[in-house]
Amino acid sequence: MKPILAVDEKWCLYVNIKRSPPCVDQDEQHEPQSKAGLLPLEVMVSAWCDYKGIIHCEEMPRYTALTLDLYCQRLHRMAAKIARITARSDSCTALLVDSL
């Protein structure tokens, strides 16, 4: 049986709502803190897995659109990494891509 390599891209919502008060002396007033932004941060995460676990995980840069060129660059980087991994074994690898 061929080893299977799975690829998946997901938008992950990053919310950090923990705010702690600053450490100041009792007789001083602290600077007011602004609340977190109204729009939470969304990050696209691309994960490459095989039967052993995650091989590679990559975040997309903020404010960057996923274009064909960027997707091809990622595929070429991973093709080189997969070639190094499969060079150690005698079997070829099947690629399973979860479409967006």
C-alpha positions as CSV (number, residue, x, y, z in Angstrom):
1,M,0.0,0.0,0.0
2,K,1.3,3.5,-0.9
3,P,1.8,6.0,1.9
4,I,-0.7,8.8,1.7
5,L,0.2,12.5,2.1
6,A,-2.8,14.8,2.9
7,V,-2.9,18.5,2.4
8,D,-5.4,20.9,4.0
9,E,-5.8,24.6,4.2
10,K,-8.1,26.2,6.8
11,W,-8.8,29.7,8.0
12,C,-8.1,29.9,11.7
13,L,-9.5,32.6,13.9
14,Y,-7.0,33.9,16.4
15,V,-8.6,35.6,19.4
16,N,-6.5,36.9,22.3
17,I,-8.9,38.5,24.7
18,K,-6.7,38.2,27.8
19,R,-5.8,41.6,29.2
20,S,-3.9,42.0,32.4
21,P,-3.6,45.2,34.4
22,P,-0.2,46.8,34.4
23,C,2.0,46.7,37.5
24,V,2.2,50.2,39.0
25,D,2.7,51.6,42.5
26,Q,-0.4,52.4,44.6
27,D,0.0,56.1,44.4
28,E,0.4,56.1,40.5
29,Q,-2.3,55.8,37.9
30,H,-1.8,53.5,35.0
31,E,-2.2,54.4,31.4
32,P,-5.6,53.3,30.0
33,Q,-5.5,50.3,27.7
34,S,-7.4,50.0,24.5
35,K,-9.6,47.0,23.9
36,A,-8.7,44.4,21.3
37,G,-9.6,45.3,17.7
38,L,-13.2,44.9,16.5
39,L,-12.1,42.5,13.8
40,P,-10.2,39.4,15.0
41,L,-7.2,38.2,13.2
42,E,-7.8,35.3,10.7
43,V,-4.8,33.3,9.5
44,M,-4.7,30.7,6.8
45,V,-2.8,27.6,7.9
46,S,-1.7,24.9,5.4
47,A,-0.8,21.5,6.9
48,W,0.9,18.6,5.2
49,C,0.4,15.2,7.0
50,D,1.3,11.6,6.5
51,Y,0.6,8.5,8.5
52,K,3.3,9.5,11.0
53,G,2.0,13.0,11.7
54,I,2.5,16.5,10.5
55,I,5.3,16.9,8.0
56,H,5.0,20.6,7.4
57,C,2.8,23.5,8.6
58,E,2.9,26.9,7.1
59,E,1.0,30.2,7.8
60,M,0.0,32.5,5.0
61,P,1.3,36.1,5.5
62,R,-1.3,38.6,6.5
63,Y,-3.1,40.6,3.8
64,T,-1.8,38.2,1.1
65,A,-4.2,36.7,-1.4
66,L,-3.8,33.1,-2.3
67,T,-2.9,33.3,-6.0
68,L,-1.9,30.6,-8.4
69,D,1.7,31.7,-8.2
70,L,1.8,31.5,-4.4
71,Y,0.1,28.1,-4.4
72,C,2.6,26.8,-7.0
73,Q,5.5,28.1,-5.0
74,R,4.2,26.2,-2.0
75,L,3.8,23.0,-4.0
76,H,7.3,23.3,-5.4
77,R,8.7,23.7,-1.8
78,M,6.8,20.7,-0.6
79,A,7.7,18.6,-3.7
80,A,11.4,19.1,-2.8
81,K,10.7,18.1,0.8
82,I,8.6,15.1,-0.2
83,A,11.4,14.0,-2.6
84,R,13.9,14.0,0.3
85,I,11.4,12.0,2.5
86,T,10.6,9.4,-0.2
87,A,14.3,9.1,-1.2
88,R,14.8,7.3,2.2
89,S,12.1,4.8,1.4
90,D,11.5,2.6,-1.6
91,S,7.8,3.4,-2.0
92,C,6.2,6.3,-3.8
93,T,3.6,8.6,-2.1
94,A,0.0,9.3,-3.1
95,L,-1.1,12.9,-2.6
96,L,-4.6,13.7,-1.2
97,V,-5.6,17.3,-1.5
98,D,-8.6,18.7,0.3
99,S,-9.9,21.4,-2.0
100,L,-10.8,24.8,-0.6
